[in-house]
Amino acid sequence: MAQVVLVQPPIEDYYLTRKRTLPYGLMSIAASLRAGGFETDIIDGLATRKSKPLPRPDRFAHMDEFYSRPDRSLFCLFHEYRHFGYSLDHIALETARRKPFLVGISSLFSAYHDTAMATAAAIRYRNPAAVIVMGGHHPTRFPEDVLAASDIDYVLRGEAEHTLPLLCRAIRENTPVSDIPGIAFQSPKQPQNPVRQVIQPPYWTPDLARLPMPDPMDLTYYRRKHQDAIMVVSSRGCPMPCSYCAVSAVSSHGGYRKRPVAHVLEEIQNQANGRDIGFIDFEDENISLDRNWFLELLDGISQRFAHREPVELRAMNGLFPPSLDGAMIQAMAKAGFKTLNLSVGSMSAAQLKRFQRPDVRAAHDRALDRAGEHGLDCVSYLIAAAPKQNALDSLADLLYLAARPTLAGLSIFYPAPGSRDYEVCRKLAILPAHFAQMRSTAFPLDHTTTRVQAVTLLRLCRVLNYLKHRVDSGLAPPCPRPVPDTDTPLDPGLSRDAVSDKLVQWFLYDKNIRGVDQTGRVYVHKTDPDLCRAFAESVRNHPPVGVRSHGSPGSN
């Protein structure tokens, strides 16, 4: 039995990045609840490899022309819409088995809020007496809509480590809740007064060092290469004003707050005790902005794991290139970084201005050079299909990276509620009709970059990275080959590499991106012919360099 159960709902989408779903926020809240005297369990609805295909929702009908057929090449996109995680009824039954008086449900992303609400309904059906509380980014932004559902008793806006224990205590002691920071709820009906909503401003933890350490939990599902992987958040918020981000300095999120280095190192020690830790993912928005703080953290990690194989470190939310100098990259390599995820946005000066980001091109290239000196790989992340963004500029971004020793990571823009660009989309009347469409896999905007151009750019990025993989494998650039009779299927026994080689050769010849289904049948993907033509001609005349091709033309 547990007094409180915290739930991470499953996800429904075309894909899931398993290594990014560890419920770190719930672990932190659980630690605060336990410190406050409440027995607490976490039910992680994503901690399973189970998934099942679902009928494509009607709101994604426009995706059929892009995702309707499987593709077994190495530069495929997506095909099936799936439910990732445990079934809703399984989660509800597991919750009921623990007999909690309160259930907290996380709804972090607006695109997945429908599934969070369906999780709440399933839990309510199996736990009719439990108080159900919802928190996360979406309820923080839209508390009125969330409270309109009969399955939600309370919303906690902002960060809940401090406020959820207060709410639990108030419910247990039957004391008023209206003054709890961040609380939102429907006030009881009074004679001659309609039901009204009480909505407090979001609560943001002022001093992160005062929070209890997240309690270790079973991380078997999140193991990598037979070793445990942990997640750490050493700061919250961000001082950068990037327009597309919902936690930036111009968003509605709380301000930028760092934890003391000693506090972060203590957490890592706490998580590592008794475990074979092989990977640490720092989920900070910008972990390297404070140079001295970051160097101190790296030195502490190096000392902590000095007498064993280094733990691999990663900052998957991205590193700001101007913050990285030679000494810092050297310290990162020593501490365990093997790959630098570089946050670029765009190489276009005009687009960087729209994103409210400084010009990072020179700093980006310097970071690539320094990374190469220390044997680190790089991935450079771009955004395409944002409002007012031109597809030809995004193509130029890809070709810029083609000449540099880095993988290209292309993210299709989606309007994040609370961000400046969400308001830009609203004023332009280009917001999708439903929150569920506000995800990259749905190509949410059809604006100055059309959906066909967006999917083309994403496919071209996959082709580019495949060409870089060939270079790193010691293979010569592929030669254009005439396309044979398309009615003749490829041998289904061909390896994915062999299939991909053929498709690239045909693409370079006639500028059509193709796929191959499981029977070997070849078909042409719907793409923008002008973008494909310009890309193919460029890579034929200037073959891309590999990720490990340091010192090649294009790196400075």
Phi, psi and omega in degrees: 000149176221142178288325181229136174239129176254135189236128165263116183290163171290179182227143174240120184193185179277341178202167178219132174266094189303321186290351181258005190254005178304129188281064185299318181299319178293326177297320180291318178295319179300321179298320179292321178296316180295322177296333178272004175095014182252122175295126190226136173240153173248129171252110182267101182292352180254358186276056177202150176278002179293136171205155179217144178292146179237153170302140180295123178300147181302327182292349176253022182301328181293349181275348184301324181289347180254326189243014192287339184235145176291157181216120183262014176283168180283350177242037175286166172253244186237167179220302187262138169275130190224157168264115180260124178115186180290159176292157179297321181291324176299315180297318180295319179293319177296324176294314181298324181299332182274350176054051180282155171270343180219138177237126176254129183241132180270132173227085188281318190243132182301326181297334183251014185294327178304316181291325176297319179291323177294325176297317178299319180295318179295320179293320178299319181298320182271344183227065188297335183270349185285145171280130182248125181242138177239138177220177182119181187296316184294310177298330177297320181280326188230058184296325182299315181294319182293319181290342179292342178278135184292344183277352183251122178272319182220152168243137171249117185268142180085220183260138195250004181300323180273321191276329181292318174301323177298317180294316178302318181293320180295321179292317179297321185264001179056048178250162183299148181247354191295338181263003178292129181302137176080000185284146171217136182195166174273122179285149182299152177294138175240154177306128177068010177238129177289165175296132177232164181256135172259121184227111178271156176299156178300149177254130178239126184300118184287326185231100184294335182291345181273355179281143174297155176295137175305132181288134176301144176227172180294115183250022183306317183296332186263011179295149176230130179051043176067020175232155179289147175238136179236162178241143178224138172242108185263354175208161177230151184075189182200138178276354181281148183263025187307131190288335186272353191259138181273358177238018182279178182292343179255012178263186180268009183282169176294163182291173181283125181222130178253149172271151173299146181303318181300325179293318179294316180296324177296320178296316179301317178299316180298318180288330186275340183303125177074010181236155173264082184284128178241350187207135174232122176255119175270116184265024175294154175288323181207084188286339189259009186293322179266101189301309183295319179299315183292320178297321177296319179296314180299318179296320179295321178293318178301318179290321183298322184249028186292334188255027178206177175301136183300143172281136178284130178253148178212144173242087192285341177283351175110151179245136181281112188307318180297344180276353187257116174247180184300316181295322180293316180295324175298317179294325178295317179296319179295322183284338177134000175294135174244339181223137174256121174269106186264124181271111184250306183093296178195160172261357180278125180299320181294319181288322176301323177295319178295324178283355184059042177240147176288164177290115185253007189299310182296317179295323178300313182292324176296319179297322177298317179298311181295323177298317179298323179297334183249015174072024180263139171278164180224148169232127183252122189260128180244160172240135177231159174070027174283164179301132180071006179274138184266137182294327179292327175295320179293323175297318177299325176300314180297317182291329174300314180288336178301328183269010184231153186282073181202151169283153176261125174249111183254122177251128175281128183302142167224144181286116181266116179306134183100344180273162177296321182289337173298317178291325176300314179296321180297316181292330177278357181059040179241010175295140173302158184289337186225144179303325182299339180277355183271064178217152184300321184294345181261002183044069195293331182254148173229076192237234180293334163254120181283167178298320179297320177294322180297313180293328177295314179299320179295319178293320179295325176298318178296318178297317180301313181293329175294319178297322177294321177300319178298318179298314181294339178272002178081017182267148177289157177303141181294144178265139176301138180229138174301148182279125178287183178303115185287350177282348180265115183289156173286156177298118180300344180278353179296143177292163178297325177297315181295318177299314182295321177302315181296315182296322178293318178300318179291323178298316180294338181277310187240004174069021175254131176271126184245163171234167178226124179276182187293340178272356182094000181290130182264139178216164182259128175286152174282119182216172177274117186295326182292318178295317180297317181296314182296320180294312183299317180294322180295312184286338173290318182279331182225082183304138180299152174270159180281172178293330182256020183268056182289141182089002180280165176303134181111333173265142187256000000 
